[in-house]
Every structure is written in structure tokens, then in C-alpha cells.
Amino acid sequence: MNELNYPEFTGLELSPRKVDYLKFIFEKEGTVKTTELSSCLQVDPSTISKTLNELAVAGYLSHVPYRGVNLTELGKAYAEFLVRRHRILSLLFTHYGLSTEEACTEVSRFEAFVSRDAVNKICSSMGHPMVGVCGEISHEKCFHEEHHH
């Protein structure tokens, strides 16, 4: 399952905080406990629970009773996009004089406000780079997007 199957999201659905949650859960590749999120993101457990509930209601997560949360198919597809967006934007910044660490930090401040469409256009104009500053970049999505225009 990947972004390909979800043509309708814009990439602007989630607040920066929720982007952090999804990326964190995606990177853990499994069921994540509330306490784990709480300590890593340094947020109060009651706030974590409230946000996780909102993400579950929106269809990105499912609750595993007494275990924690994991990503739904939509959550995984969205998280794949979030990672790709971060890597494309970071790579873009390194082309303009920022170090890998600086690019990563800067992008983390604003990435939640960059649309999927913009990311696909930047990716396309960069020739679909395969490796970003923080890891591999996956592409079936942008190639797919281009056939629609």
C-alpha cells in the first residue's frame, strides 16, 4: 500500500504536531505505546491520548486495546508521503548551501505547510532524486502523479 492508492489527499490535512506523531509511529514500524510517544515527544500523556484519538477518528491510526496504536493503510500511505516530503525539501535546502543537519532542522519547522502537489513538482524538477539527505526517497508516487496532468 502506498500513496498511489490515495490520490485524494493534499498533504495539508495534518497539523505540524500530528505530522510528528505519524512520522514517529511510522518509523517504529509496529504498535506504539502512549508512554513511548509521551517520553519521546515530551508531551503530557493526556494530550497524547487526545491527539491519538483525533488521528484514529480521522482514519490514520487504529487503537490496539492495552497495547497502543498502529497505522492504518491510509496512515501508512500518508506517513510515506510525510517522509518523502521531508527528504525532498531537505535535499532542496542542501542544494542552496545548508548542511544536512541545518536542512533537516529548517524543514522540520515548516514542512507541514507544503502541499503534496508542490512536493511532486519539486521532486520532478530535481529529476526524481533517489537519495535524500536523511535516507532513500521513494518515487512511484510522483511518476504516477505526472500521468494525470
N, C-alpha and C positions, 0 to 999 in steps of 0.2 A: 504494500500500500504506500502511495506517495502523493505528492501534491497534484500529480496528474489527474487523480480521481476526484479532486475537489476544485474544479475550475472557478467556483464562485467566491472564494474568499479574497479580500483585498490586501490583507496583511496589516490592516489598521484596526482590526477588531479588538485587540487587547491593549490594556494599559501597560506602561513600562514594567510595572511590578509583576503583572501577570505573565509578561514575556519572560521575566526572570524565573518565575515558578515553572513554567512549561519547559524552558531550556534545562533547568536543574533536573526535573523529573525525567526528561528525555535522556540526559547524559547518564543517569543512574541505571537506565535500561531495566526497569522492573518495578516492583511495588515500593513506594517511598512512604516512610512514616512521617506523620506530622511533626514529631520531635526532631527528626533529621532536618526537615525544612526549616524548622524554627531555629535550630542552632546554626545551621549554615547561612541562612539569610538574615540572621539576627533580628527576628520578628517574633512578637508575642504569640504563643500557641493559639490563643482565641482569634487573633487576626488571621493566622494561617488557616484555621478551620473555616472561617467566614469566606476567605478568598477561594479556598479549595471547593467549597460548596458552590460558589458562583461559577467556577470553571466547570464543575460537574453538571450543573443545570444547563450551561451553555453547550454541553456535549463534548468537551475536551478531555475530561477525566472520568474515571469510574472509581467509586469507593469500594474497597475490599474490606468488609467488616473486620474490625480489630487488627487489620494489617496495615492499612494506609490507603494510598491512591495509586492508580496507574493510568497511563494514557489510553484513550480510545483510539480507534483508527483515525478519526479526524484529528485528535490530539497529536498523534504521531506525524501525520502529514503536515500539520501546522508547525510542529516543532522542527521538522526537516527544513521547512521554509525559513524559520527563525534563525537556524544555524547558517543556512546558505546566505541569508541577508546579512548577517553579522560578518561572515567571511568575505563576501563581495565588497561590502563597504569598507572593511578594514584594509583589504587589498588596495582599493581605490586610494585610501589615505597614504599608504606606503609609497604609492607612485608619486606623491607630492611631498616627500621629504620627512614623513613621520616614521619613527622606528616602529617595529612590530608592536611593542608594548604600548606606545603612545597611541597608535592607530586603534588598537583594541579598546583602550580606555575611552578615547574620544567617541568611538562608535557606540559604545555601551550607553553613553549619555543620551543619544538621540535616535538610535535605530528603530525604536517602536513607532516612530512617526514617518517612516519611509515606506511607501506603498510597494506591493508586490510588482505592480506594473513598472514602477521606476527601477526596482532591483533587476527585473528581467531586461530592461533596456540597457542598464549599465553593464550587466553581465554580457549581453550580446555585443555591445560596443567594445568590450575588452577582449572579445574573441573567445568567450566562454572558458576562462582560466580554470585549470583543473585543480590547482593547489593554491589555497589562500594562506594568509599569514598564520592562522591558527588551525590549519588542517585541510583536508581534502574538500573540494567543492563538487557537489553532485549537480548534474545538468539536464536530466531528461525533461525537467520542468520547462526550462526556457526554450528548449528546442520545440517542445510541444506548443508553447505559447505563440511562437513565431508563426506557426502554420495557420493560426486563426486570423492573422492580420492581412 
